[in-house]
Amino acid sequence: MSVFSDSIFLANGTFLALLGAAIAVLLAGTGSAKGVGIVGEAAGGLVTEDPNKFGQCLLLQALPGTQGIYGLLTAFVIMTQVGVLGGSAPTLIQGFCYLAGSLPIAFVGLFSGVSQGKAAATGIGIIAKRPEELSKAIVFAAMVETYAVLALLASILIILNVPNITG
């Protein structure tokens, strides 16, 4: 009998919890991919003109990639809680709670990854004219990161407290 054809799989909340894990990875990863791409487009033009600025561009391009990492971390925490990588199978209510816990990093990761990419792309313009101002460009992009970190914290706190919430 397949796990997916077993009605216990759906009734115990595992499906919902894994759906939450997948959503966290997909949306936060999409935000990171878009953000990194935005910076890459801007950096490509600058590096064509001045190849010596590659390192500074690469640093700025890496910044929006963190949201995808946060989504992946959230998925790992969910999987350890629900019996995929340890833990025990969740009830249906716990499955809904795990799904809900994945949403902060999923959606904030999606939007902040793109926004951070735009801020970092603007930083490419800063270093094009004033390379000594790289730290300011990093700070502008890192400010967006604050909200992704807060969303990650919210997701992890919700997920780790699901057993306490549902008794």
C-alpha positions in Angstrom: 0.0 0.0 0.0 1.4 3.4 -1.0 1.8 6.2 1.5 -0.2 8.5 -0.7 -3.1 6.0 -1.0 -3.2 5.4 2.7 -6.0 7.5 4.3 -3.9 7.8 7.5 -1.4 9.9 5.6 -4.0 12.6 4.9 -5.8 12.2 8.2 -2.7 12.5 10.4 -1.6 15.9 9.1 1.6 14.8 7.4 0.4 15.9 4.0 -0.4 19.4 5.3 2.9 19.7 7.1 4.8 18.7 4.0 2.8 21.0 1.9 3.9 23.8 4.3 7.5 22.8 3.9 7.2 22.8 0.1 5.5 26.2 0.1 8.3 27.7 2.3 11.0 26.4 -0.1 9.1 27.3 -3.3 8.1 30.8 -2.5 11.2 31.9 -0.6 13.4 30.3 -3.2 11.5 32.0 -6.0 12.0 35.4 -4.2 15.7 34.6 -3.9 16.1 33.5 -7.5 14.4 36.6 -8.8 16.4 38.9 -6.5 19.7 37.3 -7.4 18.7 37.6 -11.1 17.9 41.3 -10.8 21.4 41.9 -9.2 23.1 39.7 -11.8 21.6 41.8 -14.7 22.9 45.0 -13.2 26.2 43.5 -12.3 26.7 42.1 -15.8 26.8 45.6 -17.2 29.2 46.9 -14.7 31.6 44.0 -14.9 31.7 44.4 -18.7 33.0 47.9 -18.2 35.2 47.2 -15.2 36.1 43.6 -14.6 37.9 44.5 -11.4 34.5 45.2 -9.7 33.5 41.5 -10.0 34.1 40.8 -6.3 32.0 43.7 -5.1 29.2 42.8 -7.5 29.3 39.2 -6.4 29.0 40.2 -2.7 25.9 42.3 -3.5 24.4 39.5 -5.7 24.7 36.9 -2.9 22.6 38.9 -0.5 19.1 38.1 -1.9 19.9 34.4 -1.9 19.4 34.1 1.9 15.6 34.0 1.7 15.8 30.7 -0.2 18.1 29.4 2.6 15.6 30.5 5.2 12.8 28.7 3.4 14.9 25.5 3.2 15.7 25.8 6.9 12.0 26.1 7.7 11.3 23.0 5.6 14.0 21.0 7.5 12.5 22.0 10.8 9.0 21.0 9.7 10.3 17.6 8.4 12.1 16.9 11.7 9.0 17.7 13.6 6.6 15.5 11.6 8.5 12.2 11.4 10.1 12.6 8.0 13.6 13.3 9.5 12.6 12.4 13.1 9.8 13.3 15.4 6.3 11.8 15.2 3.4 12.0 12.7 1.2 15.0 13.3 -2.5 15.1 13.8 -4.7 16.9 11.3 -4.8 20.0 13.4 -1.0 20.0 13.9 -0.6 19.6 10.2 -2.6 22.8 9.7 -0.5 24.5 12.3 2.7 23.4 10.5 1.3 24.7 7.2 0.4 28.0 8.9 3.9 28.2 10.4 5.5 28.0 7.0 3.6 31.0 5.6 5.5 33.9 7.2 8.9 32.9 5.7 7.2 31.7 2.5 5.5 35.0 1.7 8.0 37.4 3.3 10.8 35.5 1.6 9.1 35.8 -1.8 8.7 39.6 -1.5 11.8 40.5 0.4 14.0 38.5 -1.9 12.8 40.5 -4.9 13.0 43.8 -2.9 16.5 43.0 -1.7 17.5 42.3 -5.2 16.3 45.7 -6.3 18.1 47.4 -3.4 21.3 45.5 -4.2 21.0 46.3 -7.9 20.9 50.0 -6.9 24.0 49.2 -4.9 25.7 48.1 -8.2 25.0 51.7 -9.4 26.7 53.0 -6.3 29.9 51.0 -6.7 30.0 51.8 -10.4 30.6 55.5 -9.6 32.1 55.2 -6.1 33.5 51.8 -5.3 34.7 52.9 -1.9 31.0 53.2 -0.9 30.4 49.4 -1.1 29.6 49.2 2.7 26.7 51.7 2.2 25.3 49.6 -0.7 25.5 46.5 1.5 23.6 48.3 4.3 20.8 49.4 2.0 20.3 45.9 0.8 20.7 44.4 4.3 17.9 46.5 5.7 15.5 44.4 3.7 17.0 41.3 5.2 15.7 42.3 8.6 12.2 41.4 7.6 13.2 38.0 6.2 14.9 37.2 9.5 11.9 38.3 11.5 9.7 36.1 9.3 12.1 33.2 9.7 12.0 33.6 13.5 8.2 33.7 13.5 8.0 30.6 11.3 10.4 28.7 13.5 8.7 29.7 16.8 5.3 28.7 15.5 6.6 25.4 14.1 8.5 24.4 17.3 5.5 25.2 19.4 2.9 23.3 17.5 2.9 20.4 20.0 2.3 22.9 22.8 -0.4 24.8 20.9 -2.4 21.6 20.0 -1.7 19.7 23.3 
